[in-house]
């Protein structure tokens, strides 16, 4: 029996955003999936492996700092999982490469994903990630579609 739930958010022009849970009735963890097509901004020989590692590190640090400063958060800061997937081998100037970022947040208290109080907290996390990491990225411009 399928008990998970997934919600698509269309508030972001250049990103595909979905959040959900595996078990909506007894939610202990929530995932956020942010995907887009990354296009390099600079036509130069850049070590994209290093750039991707830096983005991944900044994602983790930004979430940790946010949860650390906000003591009222419903998320456990030490159990956050961040998975950033961009294939560095295919990155070239003038070509878009698929980027997928999945964030798993564990809750302090079991709840339901449909709980109306969860949405503002998730919107804050999604907005934080998009605005502070992806939107003004110095290496990539992100697009919702490949072309």
C-alpha positions as CSV (number, residue, x, y, z in Angstrom):
1,X,0.0,0.0,0.0
2,X,1.4,3.4,-1.0
3,X,1.3,5.9,1.8
4,X,3.8,8.5,0.6
5,X,2.9,12.0,-0.7
6,X,4.6,14.4,-3.0
7,X,3.8,18.1,-3.7
8,X,5.1,20.1,-6.6
9,X,5.8,23.8,-6.1
10,X,5.6,26.1,-9.1
11,X,6.8,29.3,-7.3
12,X,10.3,29.2,-8.8
13,X,10.8,30.3,-12.4
14,X,14.2,28.5,-13.1
15,X,13.8,25.4,-10.9
16,X,11.7,22.3,-10.6
17,X,10.8,21.9,-6.9
18,X,9.1,18.9,-5.3
19,X,8.8,18.0,-1.6
20,X,7.3,14.9,-0.1
21,X,7.5,12.0,2.4
22,X,7.6,8.3,2.2
23,X,4.9,7.9,4.8
24,X,2.4,10.8,5.1
25,X,0.6,9.4,8.1
26,X,3.7,9.1,10.3
27,X,6.2,11.4,8.8
28,X,9.7,11.3,10.3
29,X,11.6,12.6,7.3
30,X,10.8,14.9,4.5
31,X,12.7,15.2,1.2
32,X,13.0,18.3,-1.0
33,X,14.1,17.8,-4.6
34,X,15.4,20.8,-6.5
35,X,16.3,20.2,-10.1
36,X,17.4,22.4,-13.0
37,X,19.7,22.6,-16.0
38,X,23.0,24.2,-15.2
39,X,24.7,26.3,-17.9
40,X,28.3,27.5,-17.3
41,X,28.6,31.3,-17.3
42,X,32.3,31.5,-18.2
43,X,34.0,30.2,-21.4
44,X,37.2,29.1,-19.7
45,X,39.0,25.9,-18.6
46,X,37.6,25.4,-15.1
47,X,37.9,22.5,-12.8
48,X,34.2,21.8,-12.4
49,X,34.8,19.0,-9.9
50,X,36.1,21.6,-7.5
51,X,33.1,24.0,-8.3
52,X,30.6,21.2,-7.6
53,X,32.3,20.2,-4.3
54,X,32.2,23.9,-3.2
55,X,28.5,24.1,-4.0
56,X,27.8,20.9,-2.1
57,X,29.8,22.2,0.9
58,X,27.9,25.5,0.8
59,X,24.6,23.7,0.7
60,X,25.4,21.7,3.8
61,X,26.9,24.6,5.7
62,X,24.0,26.9,4.9
63,X,21.4,24.4,6.1
64,X,23.4,23.6,9.2
65,X,23.8,27.3,10.1
66,X,20.1,28.0,9.5
67,X,19.0,25.2,11.7
68,X,21.6,26.1,14.3
69,X,20.4,29.7,14.5
70,X,16.7,28.9,14.5
71,X,16.2,27.0,17.7
72,X,12.4,26.7,17.0
73,X,13.1,24.7,13.8
74,X,11.2,21.4,13.5
75,X,14.2,19.8,11.8
76,X,17.1,17.9,13.4
77,X,20.3,19.7,12.2
78,X,22.6,16.8,12.7
79,X,20.6,14.4,10.6
80,X,20.2,16.4,7.4
81,X,21.3,14.6,4.2
82,X,22.3,16.6,1.2
83,X,22.8,14.9,-2.2
84,X,23.9,17.1,-5.1
85,X,24.2,15.5,-8.5
86,X,25.8,17.3,-11.4
87,X,28.0,15.2,-13.8
88,X,31.2,17.2,-14.3
89,X,32.3,15.2,-17.3
90,X,29.7,16.7,-19.6
91,X,29.9,20.3,-18.6
92,X,30.9,22.7,-21.4
93,X,30.3,26.3,-22.1
94,X,27.1,26.8,-24.2
95,X,25.7,23.4,-23.1
96,X,23.2,22.8,-20.3
97,X,23.8,19.9,-17.8
98,X,21.2,18.4,-15.6
99,X,21.5,19.2,-11.9
100,X,19.5,17.5,-9.1
101,X,19.7,18.3,-5.5
102,X,17.9,16.2,-2.9
103,X,17.7,17.3,0.7
104,X,16.4,14.9,3.4
105,X,15.3,16.6,6.6
106,X,14.5,14.6,9.7
107,X,11.8,15.9,12.0
108,X,12.2,16.3,15.8
109,X,8.5,15.2,16.2
110,X,6.6,12.8,14.0
111,X,3.9,14.7,12.1
112,X,1.9,14.6,8.9
113,X,3.2,16.2,5.7
114,X,-0.3,17.7,5.2
115,X,0.0,19.5,8.5
116,X,-0.5,23.2,7.5
117,X,2.3,24.3,9.8
118,X,4.9,22.3,7.8
119,X,4.5,24.4,4.6
120,X,6.1,27.7,5.8
121,X,9.1,25.9,7.2
122,X,9.6,24.0,4.0
123,X,9.2,27.1,2.0
124,X,11.9,28.8,4.1
125,X,14.4,26.0,3.5
126,X,13.7,25.9,-0.2
127,X,13.9,29.6,-0.5
128,X,17.2,29.6,1.5
129,X,18.8,27.0,-0.7
130,X,17.7,28.6,-4.0
131,X,18.4,32.2,-3.1
132,X,21.7,31.7,-1.3
133,X,23.3,28.8,-3.3
134,X,21.8,28.5,-6.8
135,X,20.4,31.9,-7.8
136,X,23.5,34.0,-7.7
137,X,26.0,31.2,-8.4
138,X,29.2,32.6,-10.0
139,X,29.8,29.5,-12.2
140,X,26.3,28.5,-13.4
141,X,23.1,30.0,-14.6
142,X,20.2,27.6,-13.9
143,X,17.2,27.0,-16.1
144,X,14.0,25.1,-15.7
145,X,14.3,23.4,-19.1
146,X,17.1,22.1,-21.2
147,X,16.3,24.5,-24.1
